[in-house]
């Protein structure tokens, strides 16, 4: 059996030192070339989000912290 996990993290930028935060985490478990589990969580960074992320921002406002 071939099994692996793919993780995707979306952020407000590339520098935690400058205050950039994680805004979304996605995880997919794949077994034998088939997706068997999925997880997605929006995260409210409690800070400004650059305009390029406006669409995501609409969903994040009510996300868990």
VENCORCOR-V93716 format. One record per helix or strand of 2 or more residues. SS is the DSSP state (h for helix, s for strand). FROM is the first residue (numbers start at 1). TO is the last residue. If there is no record, write none. Layout:
ss: (SS & SS)
from: (FROM & FROM)
to: (TO & TO)
This chain:
ss: (s & h & s & s & h)
from: (3 & 16 & 22 & 34 & 51)
to: (11 & 18 & 31 & 43 & 60)
